Amino acid sequence: MKILVTGFDPFAGESVNPASEAVLRLPEAIENATVIPLILPTVFHKSLKVIEEAIMEHDPDFIVSIGQAGGRKEITVERIGINIDDARIADNDGKVVIDEPVVQDGPAAYFATLPIKAMVKAIQDAGIPAAISNTAGTFVCNHVMYGVLHLCHTKFSEKRAGFIHIPFLPIQTLDKPQYPSMELDDIVRGLVCALRAVVLYDKDLKLTGGKEH
């Protein structure tokens, strides 16, 4: 069994990205699954091309993408990716994509095919804040979530995929103290718990993860 775990390079003027930092610190195996780390460019379409090539090379059972969500205080497991790119800032190739579909004529949205509630519970059981998120944004994180799920629905039907957002690192909030952060060791520990749940749970837990707004 294999898990392809992706993380983005730094963007928007940041010197680090907790996603790539955490992915590179994951163990080589979790339970009986080999972990394959992959660093992605924070670039529309190019990021998906890199992932598709890695899927074809490694033939993973699961694809779990990790992204930075500055402002969030928890590790958030995403429920849904939507078919829209609407960038507030430029990607790392300088492109600002506004109101364009991730996939032309693709469905409006895809739900994650991972056991998202089991993943959240596993992180919480380790004493690390975690929650379900119902929006992956409209930047490259959502682009990758939707795009990978589209690949799984159209080309790699036996594979399961999803997305996890993580907070800033403390070093990133020195100049923006109003933002929450999380230590890298805790992020890595939380991701290991989430990935263990991915391996162990064929079906998700029936737990509440909803919100009123």
Z-matrix of the N, CA and C atoms (Angstrom, degrees):
N
C 1 1.458
C 2 1.526 1 109.46
N 3 1.343 2 116.01 1 142.54
C 4 1.467 3 120.96 2 -177.94
C 5 1.528 4 110.14 3 -135.08
N 6 1.347 5 115.00 4 144.71
C 7 1.458 6 121.88 5 173.10
C 8 1.528 7 108.05 6 -122.31
N 9 1.326 8 116.94 7 118.26
C 10 1.455 9 121.43 8 171.47
C 11 1.529 10 107.11 9 -85.78
N 12 1.328 11 116.63 10 119.70
C 13 1.465 12 121.41 11 -177.79
C 14 1.523 13 108.16 12 -117.80
N 15 1.328 14 116.01 13 118.90
C 16 1.455 15 120.30 14 -176.09
C 17 1.526 16 111.32 15 -108.86
N 18 1.334 17 115.03 16 149.95
C 19 1.462 18 122.01 17 174.84
C 20 1.515 19 109.18 18 -143.64
N 21 1.330 20 116.81 19 147.27
C 22 1.465 21 121.61 20 -175.80
C 23 1.529 22 112.38 21 -86.11
N 24 1.329 23 114.75 22 155.32
C 25 1.470 24 119.99 23 171.67
C 26 1.528 25 109.05 24 -77.55
N 27 1.345 26 118.01 25 167.74
C 28 1.467 27 120.72 26 -178.54
C 29 1.525 28 111.71 27 -60.96
N 30 1.337 29 116.13 28 148.60
C 31 1.462 30 121.26 29 179.50
C 32 1.522 31 109.23 30 -147.26
N 33 1.315 32 115.46 31 172.88
C 34 1.472 33 123.13 32 176.99
C 35 1.524 34 112.53 33 54.56
N 36 1.330 35 116.71 34 36.77
C 37 1.457 36 121.06 35 175.59
C 38 1.515 37 115.28 36 82.76
N 39 1.331 38 117.90 37 -1.69
C 40 1.467 39 120.58 38 178.44
C 41 1.531 40 110.17 39 -75.43
N 42 1.328 41 116.49 40 146.00
C 43 1.467 42 120.35 41 179.20
C 44 1.522 43 112.21 42 -85.68
N 45 1.336 44 116.91 43 -17.85
C 46 1.460 45 121.32 44 178.02
C 47 1.526 46 108.40 45 -137.07
N 48 1.309 47 114.94 46 160.79
C 49 1.457 48 121.38 47 170.47
C 50 1.523 49 106.85 48 -128.21
N 51 1.328 50 118.82 49 120.28
C 52 1.467 51 119.46 50 -178.10
C 53 1.519 52 113.05 51 -60.13
N 54 1.337 53 117.11 52 -23.65
C 55 1.461 54 119.79 53 -179.67
C 56 1.527 55 110.86 54 -65.40
N 57 1.330 56 117.20 55 -51.07
C 58 1.462 57 119.07 56 179.82
C 59 1.522 58 110.86 57 -69.10
N 60 1.334 59 117.29 58 -36.89
C 61 1.464 60 119.59 59 177.81
C 62 1.528 61 111.01 60 -60.18
N 63 1.322 62 116.76 61 -43.71
C 64 1.466 63 120.51 62 -178.23
C 65 1.518 64 111.98 63 -70.82
N 66 1.325 65 116.36 64 -42.95
C 67 1.462 66 120.06 65 -178.22
C 68 1.532 67 111.24 66 -59.40
N 69 1.323 68 116.35 67 -39.58
C 70 1.467 69 120.24 68 -178.71
C 71 1.524 70 112.88 69 -72.97
N 72 1.339 71 117.76 70 -11.53
C 73 1.463 72 121.39 71 178.57
C 74 1.534 73 113.24 72 -103.34
N 75 1.308 74 116.83 73 2.69
C 76 1.466 75 118.97 74 178.11
C 77 1.522 76 110.69 75 -68.74
N 78 1.337 77 117.84 76 151.39
C 79 1.463 78 120.09 77 176.30
C 80 1.523 79 110.92 78 -66.72
N 81 1.326 80 115.98 79 162.61
C 82 1.466 81 120.83 80 -178.61
C 83 1.521 82 112.16 81 -70.39
N 84 1.336 83 116.87 82 -23.21
C 85 1.464 84 120.94 83 179.20
C 86 1.519 85 109.49 84 -147.08
N 87 1.321 86 115.75 85 145.81
C 88 1.465 87 123.20 86 174.89
C 89 1.516 88 107.24 87 -129.54
N 90 1.325 89 116.31 88 123.73
C 91 1.467 90 120.96 89 -169.92
C 92 1.529 91 107.16 90 54.64
N 93 1.326 92 118.07 91 -124.52
C 94 1.467 93 120.27 92 179.91
C 95 1.518 94 112.15 93 -104.00
N 96 1.323 95 116.99 94 20.03
C 97 1.462 96 121.11 95 -175.64
C 98 1.520 97 111.41 96 -110.59
N 99 1.324 98 116.41 97 131.35
C 100 1.461 99 122.29 98 173.34
C 101 1.519 100 109.75 99 -76.20
N 102 1.324 101 116.50 100 132.44
C 103 1.463 102 121.91 101 179.13
C 104 1.527 103 109.05 102 -95.93
N 105 1.331 104 116.10 103 125.17
C 106 1.461 105 122.09 104 179.68
C 107 1.529 106 107.64 105 -112.74
N 108 1.337 107 118.62 106 104.84
C 109 1.471 108 120.64 107 -179.68
C 110 1.523 109 111.16 108 -80.03
N 111 1.327 110 115.41 109 145.74
C 112 1.463 111 121.22 110 179.79
C 113 1.523 112 108.90 111 -147.10
N 114 1.335 113 116.78 112 125.38
C 115 1.459 114 121.43 113 177.60
C 116 1.527 115 108.70 114 -96.38
N 117 1.328 116 115.13 115 129.78
C 118 1.457 117 121.86 116 -175.99
C 119 1.520 118 111.44 117 -105.68
N 120 1.329 119 117.55 118 148.03
C 121 1.462 120 120.06 119 167.61
C 122 1.530 121 109.33 120 -73.16
N 123 1.301 122 117.42 121 138.25
C 124 1.465 123 121.29 122 176.59
C 125 1.521 124 107.80 123 -80.27
N 126 1.322 125 114.05 124 71.77
C 127 1.460 126 121.94 125 -173.57
C 128 1.525 127 108.45 126 -141.94
N 129 1.318 128 116.40 127 130.75
C 130 1.458 129 120.69 128 176.26
C 131 1.531 130 110.16 129 -57.33
N 132 1.315 131 116.22 130 138.80
C 133 1.471 132 126.07 131 175.28
C 134 1.538 133 112.71 132 70.38
N 135 1.323 134 118.53 133 -47.08
C 136 1.459 135 119.45 134 178.31
C 137 1.532 136 110.52 135 -60.33
N 138 1.340 137 116.33 136 -39.20
C 139 1.468 138 120.22 137 178.53
C 140 1.526 139 111.18 138 -60.28
N 141 1.316 140 116.96 139 -41.77
C 142 1.468 141 120.30 140 179.69
C 143 1.522 142 111.81 141 -68.28
N 144 1.319 143 116.72 142 -36.24
C 145 1.467 144 119.85 143 177.21
C 146 1.524 145 110.82 144 -62.41
N 147 1.339 146 116.45 145 -42.07
C 148 1.470 147 120.48 146 178.73
C 149 1.532 148 110.34 147 -62.20
N 150 1.334 149 117.05 148 -42.49
C 151 1.462 150 120.38 149 179.74
C 152 1.528 151 110.73 150 -66.13
N 153 1.313 152 117.37 151 -45.24
C 154 1.472 153 119.06 152 -178.97
C 155 1.528 154 111.02 153 -60.51
N 156 1.319 155 116.89 154 -40.97
C 157 1.466 156 119.83 155 177.46
C 158 1.524 157 111.37 156 -62.91
N 159 1.347 158 116.93 157 -38.60
C 160 1.469 159 120.63 158 179.01
C 161 1.527 160 111.02 159 -68.81
N 162 1.321 161 117.38 160 -37.38
C 163 1.466 162 120.11 161 177.21
C 164 1.532 163 109.84 162 -61.90
N 165 1.310 164 116.45 163 -44.07
C 166 1.462 165 120.32 164 -179.07
C 167 1.529 166 111.16 165 -67.35
N 168 1.330 167 116.62 166 -33.37
C 169 1.468 168 119.94 167 -179.51
C 170 1.524 169 111.99 168 -75.80
N 171 1.336 170 117.48 169 -44.70
C 172 1.460 171 121.07 170 -170.18
C 173 1.530 172 114.46 171 -101.06
N 174 1.323 173 118.07 172 -18.46
C 175 1.468 174 123.02 173 -178.94
C 176 1.537 175 111.40 174 51.45
N 177 1.340 176 117.79 175 58.26
C 178 1.472 177 119.67 176 -179.17
C 179 1.527 178 111.32 177 -75.05
N 180 1.331 179 115.36 178 157.95
C 181 1.463 180 121.00 179 174.43
C 182 1.523 181 110.70 180 -81.97
N 183 1.344 182 115.87 181 -31.88
C 184 1.458 183 122.01 182 -177.09
C 185 1.519 184 109.43 183 -132.56
N 186 1.336 185 116.17 184 145.99
C 187 1.458 186 122.19 185 171.54
C 188 1.525 187 106.78 186 -122.92
N 189 1.321 188 116.12 187 116.80
C 190 1.463 189 121.88 188 -179.34
C 191 1.519 190 107.68 189 -121.31
N 192 1.316 191 116.46 190 115.85
C 193 1.461 192 121.19 191 -178.77
C 194 1.525 193 110.18 192 -101.31
N 195 1.324 194 115.21 193 141.91
C 196 1.461 195 122.26 194 -177.60
C 197 1.528 196 108.50 195 -118.70
N 198 1.341 197 115.45 196 136.65
C 199 1.453 198 119.38 197 179.14
C 200 1.520 199 111.86 198 -140.28
N 201 1.319 200 115.74 199 157.66
C 202 1.465 201 123.17 200 177.56
C 203 1.518 202 110.03 201 -82.05
N 204 1.324 203 116.07 202 132.46
C 205 1.465 204 121.50 203 173.87
C 206 1.521 205 108.16 204 -126.36
N 207 1.327 206 116.09 205 83.23
C 208 1.457 207 120.61 206 178.96
C 209 1.515 208 111.26 207 -60.01
N 210 1.313 209 116.87 208 128.70
C 211 1.450 210 122.10 209 -177.51
C 212 1.514 211 113.66 210 107.87
N 213 1.320 212 117.00 211 -23.22
C 214 1.465 213 119.52 212 176.22
C 215 1.521 214 109.63 213 -83.98
N 216 1.331 215 115.98 214 142.89
C 217 1.464 216 120.86 215 -177.43
C 218 1.515 217 112.47 216 -99.50
N 219 1.349 218 116.66 217 -9.18
C 220 1.457 219 121.22 218 -176.06
C 221 1.522 220 110.17 219 -119.01
N 222 1.330 221 115.40 220 164.79
C 223 1.455 222 120.37 221 163.71
C 224 1.528 223 106.56 222 -78.49
N 225 1.317 224 116.82 223 121.51
C 226 1.458 225 120.25 224 -174.01
C 227 1.524 226 110.43 225 -116.50
N 228 1.321 227 114.98 226 125.37
C 229 1.458 228 121.66 227 178.67
C 230 1.525 229 107.44 228 -93.12
N 231 1.314 230 116.34 229 123.70
C 232 1.455 231 120.72 230 -173.60
C 233 1.528 232 112.13 231 -80.55
N 234 1.336 233 114.60 232 139.13
C 235 1.463 234 120.93 233 179.23
C 236 1.531 235 112.39 234 -89.68
N 237 1.354 236 117.03 235 -34.67
C 238 1.467 237 119.67 236 -166.91
C 239 1.519 238 111.71 237 -146.28
N 240 1.323 239 116.07 238 143.17
C 241 1.458 240 122.76 239 171.12
C 242 1.513 241 109.05 240 -116.00
N 243 1.331 242 118.01 241 138.54
C 244 1.459 243 121.68 242 -175.83
C 245 1.528 244 111.29 243 -113.64
N 246 1.328 245 115.41 244 154.24
C 247 1.460 246 121.28 245 -172.48
C 248 1.530 247 111.17 246 -87.12
N 249 1.323 248 115.67 247 63.54
C 250 1.460 249 120.29 248 177.82
C 251 1.524 250 110.20 249 -151.74
N 252 1.318 251 115.10 250 136.72
C 253 1.465 252 122.60 251 168.07
C 254 1.515 253 107.09 252 -110.36
N 255 1.322 254 116.66 253 123.05
C 256 1.468 255 121.26 254 -179.87
C 257 1.521 256 107.17 255 -146.12
N 258 1.328 257 115.73 256 85.33
C 259 1.460 258 121.43 257 -169.11
C 260 1.517 259 111.78 258 -85.19
N 261 1.330 260 116.32 259 132.24
C 262 1.457 261 122.67 260 172.11
C 263 1.516 262 110.95 261 -84.29
N 264 1.345 263 116.01 262 -26.29
C 265 1.457 264 122.89 263 179.55
C 266 1.526 265 108.91 264 -129.70
N 267 1.317 266 116.24 265 166.60
C 268 1.459 267 120.78 266 179.07
C 269 1.520 268 110.78 267 -77.46
N 270 1.329 269 115.71 268 149.24
C 271 1.458 270 119.20 269 171.55
C 272 1.529 271 108.35 270 -77.29
N 273 1.321 272 117.02 271 -175.77
C 274 1.469 273 119.51 272 -174.27
C 275 1.525 274 113.91 273 -76.64
N 276 1.330 275 117.29 274 -1.08
C 277 1.470 276 121.39 275 168.82
C 278 1.520 277 111.27 276 -101.59
N 279 1.335 278 115.86 277 7.29
C 280 1.448 279 119.94 278 177.73
C 281 1.519 280 114.62 279 82.26
N 282 1.330 281 117.63 280 10.11
C 283 1.463 282 120.94 281 -178.22
C 284 1.531 283 110.69 282 -90.17
N 285 1.323 284 115.56 283 135.14
C 286 1.459 285 121.96 284 171.20
C 287 1.533 286 106.47 285 -113.23
N 288 1.320 287 116.47 286 107.09
C 289 1.464 288 121.59 287 -176.94
C 290 1.528 289 108.09 288 -98.68
N 291 1.324 290 117.22 289 124.32
C 292 1.462 291 121.45 290 -175.30
C 293 1.525 292 110.01 291 -123.51
N 294 1.315 293 115.29 292 123.66
C 295 1.463 294 123.04 293 173.14
C 296 1.526 295 112.86 294 53.92
N 297 1.324 296 115.73 295 47.88
C 298 1.461 297 121.23 296 174.50
C 299 1.522 298 109.03 297 -120.68
N 300 1.331 299 118.47 298 145.25
C 301 1.459 300 119.97 299 178.30
C 302 1.526 301 111.26 300 -70.75
N 303 1.311 302 115.40 301 148.88
C 304 1.468 303 119.58 302 171.32
C 305 1.522 304 108.83 303 -64.26
N 306 1.328 305 115.68 304 -45.47
C 307 1.466 306 122.90 305 178.95
C 308 1.528 307 108.27 306 -127.76
N 309 1.316 308 116.60 307 118.56
C 310 1.461 309 120.44 308 179.29
C 311 1.527 310 110.11 309 -58.82
N 312 1.326 311 116.60 310 128.52
C 313 1.473 312 123.17 311 179.68
C 314 1.528 313 113.42 312 66.32
N 315 1.322 314 117.76 313 14.94
C 316 1.464 315 120.19 314 174.63
C 317 1.516 316 110.56 315 -77.81
N 318 1.336 317 118.31 316 165.51
C 319 1.461 318 120.66 317 177.24
C 320 1.522 319 111.29 318 -64.65
N 321 1.326 320 115.55 319 163.25
C 322 1.465 321 120.09 320 -175.21
C 323 1.516 322 112.48 321 -62.51
N 324 1.329 323 117.92 322 -33.64
C 325 1.462 324 120.35 323 -174.45
C 326 1.520 325 110.64 324 -160.25
N 327 1.312 326 115.01 325 161.33
C 328 1.460 327 123.09 326 171.49
C 329 1.524 328 108.49 327 -131.25
N 330 1.321 329 116.54 328 138.46
C 331 1.453 330 121.02 329 170.98
C 332 1.529 331 109.74 330 -85.04
N 333 1.329 332 116.30 331 144.95
C 334 1.461 333 120.75 332 172.01
C 335 1.528 334 109.89 333 -55.25
N 336 1.303 335 115.76 334 144.91
C 337 1.465 336 120.79 335 179.18
C 338 1.527 337 111.64 336 -105.85
N 339 1.314 338 116.56 337 17.51
C 340 1.460 339 122.69 338 175.71
C 341 1.528 340 109.46 339 -97.89
N 342 1.345 341 118.26 340 162.12
C 343 1.473 342 121.58 341 177.61
C 344 1.526 343 110.84 342 -78.38
N 345 1.333 344 116.32 343 77.77
C 346 1.463 345 120.89 344 -167.06
C 347 1.533 346 112.80 345 -64.22
N 348 1.316 347 117.82 346 -35.02
C 349 1.464 348 119.37 347 -178.62
C 350 1.528 349 111.08 348 -76.11
N 351 1.317 350 116.85 349 -35.27
C 352 1.465 351 119.94 350 173.83
C 353 1.527 352 110.22 351 -64.23
N 354 1.323 353 116.48 352 -36.79
C 355 1.464 354 120.61 353 178.63
C 356 1.526 355 110.97 354 -64.74
N 357 1.336 356 116.51 355 -46.24
C 358 1.459 357 120.32 356 178.96
C 359 1.516 358 111.08 357 -61.80
N 360 1.324 359 117.17 358 -44.77
C 361 1.465 360 120.62 359 179.96
C 362 1.527 361 111.12 360 -61.68
N 363 1.327 362 117.22 361 -40.82
C 364 1.466 363 120.55 362 179.83
C 365 1.526 364 110.91 363 -62.19
N 366 1.320 365 116.48 364 -40.38
C 367 1.474 366 119.91 365 178.45
C 368 1.523 367 110.04 366 -66.90
N 369 1.326 368 116.57 367 -46.32
C 370 1.471 369 120.70 368 179.73
C 371 1.517 370 111.51 369 -61.78
N 372 1.321 371 117.40 370 -39.31
C 373 1.474 372 121.33 371 179.91
C 374 1.525 373 111.57 372 -62.78
N 375 1.331 374 116.90 373 -22.44
C 376 1.465 375 121.36 374 176.45
C 377 1.526 376 111.89 375 -87.00
N 378 1.344 377 116.88 376 3.54
C 379 1.455 378 121.07 377 178.17
C 380 1.510 379 114.58 378 82.87
N 381 1.335 380 116.88 379 21.07
C 382 1.454 381 121.57 380 -178.08
C 383 1.526 382 108.26 381 -114.25
N 384 1.337 383 118.66 382 131.94
C 385 1.465 384 120.54 383 -179.34
C 386 1.529 385 112.01 384 -61.06
N 387 1.329 386 116.23 385 133.30
C 388 1.467 387 121.20 386 -179.10
C 389 1.512 388 109.33 387 -154.27
N 390 1.322 389 116.60 388 156.03
C 391 1.461 390 121.49 389 -179.81
C 392 1.522 391 109.16 390 -160.98
N 393 1.341 392 115.19 391 162.72
C 394 1.451 393 121.59 392 168.90
C 395 1.527 394 108.47 393 -77.26
N 396 1.318 395 116.77 394 140.27
C 397 1.461 396 122.02 395 171.83
C 398 1.520 397 108.59 396 -116.15
N 399 1.329 398 115.27 397 140.88
C 400 1.462 399 120.83 398 179.34
C 401 1.522 400 112.97 399 -106.92
N 402 1.323 401 116.87 400 12.87
C 403 1.463 402 120.73 401 171.84
C 404 1.516 403 110.32 402 -148.17
N 405 1.311 404 115.77 403 125.84
C 406 1.464 405 121.49 404 175.47
C 407 1.519 406 111.30 405 -95.68
N 408 1.353 407 116.69 406 13.89
C 409 1.450 408 120.95 407 -179.30
C 410 1.526 409 111.49 408 82.25
N 411 1.336 410 115.44 409 -162.93
C 412 1.471 411 120.74 410 178.09
C 413 1.530 412 110.98 411 -135.53
N 414 1.344 413 115.51 412 21.16
C 415 1.472 414 120.56 413 178.85
C 416 1.541 415 108.34 414 -101.11
N 417 1.311 416 118.35 415 -152.81
C 418 1.463 417 121.01 416 -172.09
C 419 1.529 418 111.81 417 -70.37
N 420 1.339 419 118.21 418 -25.63
C 421 1.469 420 119.64 419 176.92
C 422 1.527 421 110.96 420 -61.42
N 423 1.324 422 116.33 421 -52.38
C 424 1.461 423 119.33 422 177.43
C 425 1.527 424 111.36 423 -63.18
N 426 1.336 425 116.03 424 -38.47
C 427 1.464 426 121.41 425 177.19
C 428 1.526 427 110.65 426 -54.14
N 429 1.331 428 116.11 427 -46.11
C 430 1.467 429 120.79 428 180.00
C 431 1.522 430 111.13 429 -70.48
N 432 1.336 431 117.46 430 -42.67
C 433 1.461 432 118.40 431 179.87
C 434 1.521 433 111.19 432 -59.81
N 435 1.331 434 116.23 433 -51.91
C 436 1.455 435 119.45 434 -179.90
C 437 1.535 436 110.55 435 -62.95
N 438 1.333 437 116.38 436 -45.74
C 439 1.462 438 120.12 437 -176.00
C 440 1.514 439 113.06 438 -62.24
N 441 1.327 440 117.42 439 -41.10
C 442 1.473 441 119.93 440 179.07
C 443 1.523 442 110.33 441 -68.22
N 444 1.322 443 117.47 442 -41.79
C 445 1.464 444 119.43 443 178.23
C 446 1.528 445 110.87 444 -64.05
N 447 1.336 446 116.79 445 -35.21
C 448 1.464 447 119.52 446 175.40
C 449 1.530 448 110.25 447 -63.69
N 450 1.316 449 116.97 448 -42.92
C 451 1.467 450 120.21 449 176.59
C 452 1.529 451 110.88 450 -59.57
N 453 1.321 452 115.74 451 -41.38
C 454 1.469 453 119.21 452 -179.82
C 455 1.528 454 111.61 453 -66.99
N 456 1.310 455 117.25 454 -34.33
C 457 1.462 456 120.30 455 179.83
C 458 1.531 457 112.34 456 -77.21
N 459 1.322 458 117.55 457 -26.33
C 460 1.461 459 119.97 458 -172.60
C 461 1.522 460 114.68 459 -109.78
N 462 1.344 461 117.87 460 -28.08
C 463 1.469 462 120.01 461 -175.25
C 464 1.517 463 114.14 462 -126.13
N 465 1.333 464 117.00 463 -28.92
C 466 1.463 465 120.84 464 -174.29
C 467 1.523 466 109.13 465 -129.18
N 468 1.316 467 116.66 466 65.09
C 469 1.466 468 121.62 467 -168.43
C 470 1.520 469 113.91 468 -66.54
N 471 1.317 470 117.57 469 -19.19
C 472 1.460 471 119.73 470 -178.92
C 473 1.523 472 112.50 471 -85.53
N 474 1.324 473 117.90 472 -3.56
C 475 1.462 474 121.54 473 -175.40
C 476 1.526 475 111.25 474 -100.47
N 477 1.335 476 115.53 475 152.18
C 478 1.461 477 121.60 476 179.72
C 479 1.520 478 108.89 477 -118.74
N 480 1.335 479 115.18 478 147.57
C 481 1.465 480 118.29 479 -172.47
C 482 1.517 481 111.85 480 -149.02
N 483 1.325 482 114.26 481 161.10
C 484 1.460 483 120.88 482 177.42
C 485 1.516 484 110.67 483 -173.97
N 486 1.341 485 115.18 484 -173.24
C 487 1.463 486 121.18 485 -171.60
C 488 1.523 487 109.96 486 -141.76
N 489 1.336 488 115.53 487 142.68
C 490 1.465 489 122.63 488 176.66
C 491 1.524 490 108.88 489 -126.82
N 492 1.329 491 116.59 490 130.51
C 493 1.461 492 121.35 491 173.20
C 494 1.534 493 109.89 492 -100.40
N 495 1.312 494 115.93 493 142.83
C 496 1.467 495 121.28 494 -179.71
C 497 1.529 496 109.52 495 -127.45
N 498 1.349 497 117.39 496 155.23
C 499 1.471 498 120.66 497 -178.51
C 500 1.528 499 113.07 498 -73.69
N 501 1.330 500 114.18 499 172.49
C 502 1.456 501 121.19 500 169.78
C 503 1.529 502 110.36 501 -57.93
N 504 1.331 503 115.69 502 155.52
C 505 1.465 504 121.98 503 165.51
C 506 1.532 505 108.77 504 -81.54
N 507 1.352 506 118.10 505 155.26
C 508 1.468 507 119.66 506 179.04
C 509 1.519 508 114.18 507 -54.39
N 510 1.338 509 117.57 508 -36.67
C 511 1.466 510 119.81 509 -178.94
C 512 1.522 511 111.66 510 -63.53
N 513 1.331 512 116.82 511 -24.84
C 514 1.465 513 120.37 512 -179.13
C 515 1.527 514 112.68 513 -79.10
N 516 1.310 515 116.69 514 -14.95
C 517 1.470 516 119.69 515 -176.35
C 518 1.526 517 112.75 516 -104.36
N 519 1.318 518 117.20 517 6.99
C 520 1.468 519 119.40 518 178.52
C 521 1.526 520 110.93 519 -60.44
N 522 1.350 521 116.40 520 -35.29
C 523 1.463 522 120.12 521 179.91
C 524 1.526 523 112.09 522 -100.11
N 525 1.315 524 117.25 523 5.47
C 526 1.468 525 122.18 524 176.92
C 527 1.531 526 108.79 525 -145.52
N 528 1.321 527 116.54 526 68.51
C 529 1.467 528 121.63 527 -172.52
C 530 1.521 529 114.03 528 -65.56
N 531 1.326 530 117.73 529 -11.49
C 532 1.462 531 120.06 530 177.93
C 533 1.531 532 112.06 531 -74.75
N 534 1.333 533 117.18 532 -11.90
C 535 1.459 534 121.14 533 -177.95
C 536 1.527 535 111.07 534 -94.37
N 537 1.333 536 118.07 535 140.75
C 538 1.464 537 120.50 536 174.91
C 539 1.522 538 110.64 537 -73.89
N 540 1.314 539 115.39 538 163.90
C 541 1.463 540 120.67 539 178.31
C 542 1.525 541 109.23 540 -148.04
N 543 1.318 542 115.86 541 171.88
C 544 1.459 543 121.81 542 178.70
C 545 1.522 544 108.46 543 -143.59
N 546 1.328 545 116.40 544 139.22
C 547 1.458 546 121.00 545 179.04
C 548 1.533 547 110.32 546 -64.08
N 549 1.326 548 116.01 547 143.97
C 550 1.460 549 120.84 548 -177.67
C 551 1.528 550 111.39 549 -59.62
N 552 1.332 551 117.90 550 -39.21
C 553 1.474 552 120.10 551 179.43
C 554 1.524 553 111.10 552 -59.56
N 555 1.338 554 116.72 553 -39.39
C 556 1.462 555 120.06 554 179.18
C 557 1.525 556 111.24 555 -70.45
N 558 1.322 557 116.74 556 -38.23
C 559 1.466 558 119.71 557 176.99
C 560 1.520 559 110.07 558 -61.34
N 561 1.327 560 116.72 559 -47.71
C 562 1.465 561 119.97 560 -179.79
C 563 1.523 562 110.78 561 -61.96
N 564 1.320 563 116.40 562 -43.02
C 565 1.466 564 119.92 563 179.22
C 566 1.527 565 110.72 564 -62.30
N 567 1.325 566 116.68 565 -40.98
C 568 1.458 567 120.09 566 177.90
C 569 1.514 568 112.28 567 -65.18
N 570 1.325 569 117.08 568 -40.66
C 571 1.460 570 120.17 569 179.14
C 572 1.528 571 111.19 570 -65.83
N 573 1.314 572 117.31 571 -38.18
C 574 1.467 573 119.85 572 176.85
C 575 1.528 574 110.42 573 -61.11
N 576 1.319 575 116.42 574 -42.64
C 577 1.469 576 120.32 575 177.58
C 578 1.524 577 110.96 576 -61.46
N 579 1.342 578 116.25 577 -44.04
C 580 1.459 579 120.32 578 -179.94
C 581 1.522 580 111.31 579 -63.94
N 582 1.316 581 116.92 580 -42.91
C 583 1.460 582 120.47 581 -179.42
C 584 1.524 583 111.59 582 -68.57
N 585 1.317 584 116.67 583 -33.20
C 586 1.468 585 119.39 584 174.83
C 587 1.528 586 110.27 585 -62.22
N 588 1.331 587 116.79 586 -40.88
C 589 1.466 588 120.16 587 177.52
C 590 1.526 589 111.13 588 -64.83
N 591 1.320 590 116.92 589 -36.81
C 592 1.466 591 120.48 590 176.72
C 593 1.521 592 110.79 591 -57.21
N 594 1.321 593 116.00 592 -42.10
C 595 1.469 594 120.89 593 -178.90
C 596 1.524 595 111.41 594 -72.12
N 597 1.325 596 117.30 595 -39.56
C 598 1.461 597 120.95 596 -169.24
C 599 1.524 598 114.58 597 -85.82
N 600 1.337 599 117.95 598 -25.12
C 601 1.468 600 120.26 599 -172.55
C 602 1.529 601 111.24 600 -108.51
N 603 1.334 602 116.56 601 110.27
C 604 1.460 603 120.44 602 171.69
C 605 1.529 604 110.71 603 -74.23
N 606 1.332 605 116.28 604 -36.82
C 607 1.455 606 122.36 605 176.55
C 608 1.518 607 109.37 606 -116.14
N 609 1.318 608 115.29 607 147.36
C 610 1.457 609 119.34 608 -178.01
C 611 1.520 610 111.06 609 -76.91
N 612 1.331 611 115.23 610 160.87
C 613 1.452 612 121.18 611 174.95
C 614 1.524 613 110.13 612 -76.65
N 615 1.325 614 116.13 613 148.68
C 616 1.467 615 121.20 614 177.83
C 617 1.524 616 108.15 615 -92.57
N 618 1.326 617 115.63 616 81.96
C 619 1.455 618 122.28 617 -178.47
C 620 1.525 619 108.55 618 -128.54
N 621 1.324 620 116.14 619 152.10
C 622 1.463 621 118.36 620 176.96
C 623 1.516 622 110.09 621 -69.62
N 624 1.313 623 114.69 622 138.92
C 625 1.454 624 121.06 623 174.95
C 626 1.507 625 111.30 624 -144.50
N 627 1.348 626 114.54 625 14.14
C 628 1.451 627 120.29 626 -174.71
C 629 1.514 628 113.62 627 -85.27
N 630 1.325 629 114.91 628 170.33
C 631 1.465 630 122.33 629 177.44
C 632 1.520 631 109.14 630 -137.73
N 633 1.331 632 115.37 631 156.70
C 634 1.461 633 119.66 632 -179.91
C 635 1.539 634 111.60 633 -81.59
N 636 1.334 635 116.37 634 -21.47
C 637 1.466 636 119.04 635 179.57
C 638 1.513 637 109.15 636 -159.98
